């Protein structure tokens, strides 16, 4: 068969387009306690959840938990423990010794423990993936039930880049053994502010 013959056969056998059904998010709601589901799923992915009342509590926790770290970037307003000025970073290569990255998450998803972060919170897209340890700050009221609600919330997203992050880096490619931190952070902590 020549090219034209193949294309004509495809055109003749192309199925009729039908309207896609409307997805009603209410049909996917389970009514579970969002916070409880979110915590359970964060922990199931290897992450950790910590509670705080405000950013001062977060700062105290981080200074204590990561006191021996020298290379820290905090892009969360009010958490001033940064040792690396992100304004002076011109490439991801300069972040190869980054021990701790602290970022604000816009919202979390209860059904899978993922959080959404976007360009406005990262400076360099590599920061959440190149740091040895990742801390994501999230208001506990910013948790949606499922990915349908998450995508509804992202309908007006126009910041350029965003990503869902769920737990620390994990792979089981090598001999089917689970390895944490092989391709990204060794730990992921989500700090929920009430």
Secondary structure, 3 states (H helix, E strand, C coil): CCHHHHHHHHHHCCCCCCCCCCCCHHHHCCCCCHHHHHHHHHHHCCCEEEEECCHHHHHHHHHHHCCCCCCEEECCCCCCCCCCCHHHCCCHHHHCCCCEEEEECCEEECCCCEEEEEHHHCCCCCHHHHCCEEEEEEECCCEECCHHHHHHHHHHCCCCCEEEECCCCEECCCCCCCEECCCCCCEEEEEEEC
